[in-house]
Amino acid sequence: MARKSRQDELFDKLRASGLRKRAARTIAEASARTSKNTPKGVKKVTSDLRALATEIEDRVTGGPAKRKAAAKKAANTRKRNAAKRSTAAKKAAKTRAKAKA
């Protein structure tokens, strides 16, 4: 039985992990070449895969970006509510002052 080439093994591994056939073939073929001749398409596919992996990781763990945005939103809400309370308290104090006079 003939042994599979490294290119074929990489292709099979990529396909097994759920990558589309065309993308897997492009990456596997590019891996056989030297890194100087790597086509732009392969670089794009690999960068897309990295971005996708990062996004998946962020979704699973809650992600630093979401947490930071939520903290900012909460801080703004607290600030807004405090301003409302302050305005209402000033208005009430003014009304009480008018009633006394």
Contacts in CASP RR format, 6 or more apart in sequence:
PFRMAT RR
TARGET T0000
AUTHOR 0000-0000-0000
METHOD contacts of the structure
MODEL  1
MARKSRQDELFDKLRASGLRKRAARTIAEASARTSKNTPKGVKKVTSDLR
ALATEIEDRVTGGPAKRKAAAKKAANTRKRNAAKRSTAAKKAAKTRAKAK
A
4 12 0 8 1.000
6 31 0 8 1.000
6 32 0 8 1.000
7 28 0 8 1.000
7 29 0 8 1.000
7 31 0 8 1.000
7 32 0 8 1.000
8 28 0 8 1.000
10 27 0 8 1.000
10 28 0 8 1.000
10 31 0 8 1.000
11 24 0 8 1.000
11 25 0 8 1.000
11 27 0 8 1.000
11 28 0 8 1.000
14 23 0 8 1.000
14 24 0 8 1.000
14 27 0 8 1.000
14 28 0 8 1.000
15 21 0 8 1.000
15 24 0 8 1.000
19 27 0 8 1.000
19 49 0 8 1.000
23 45 0 8 1.000
26 39 0 8 1.000
26 41 0 8 1.000
26 42 0 8 1.000
26 45 0 8 1.000
27 42 0 8 1.000
27 45 0 8 1.000
27 46 0 8 1.000
30 38 0 8 1.000
30 39 0 8 1.000
30 42 0 8 1.000
57 63 0 8 1.000
58 64 0 8 1.000
58 65 0 8 1.000
58 66 0 8 1.000
END
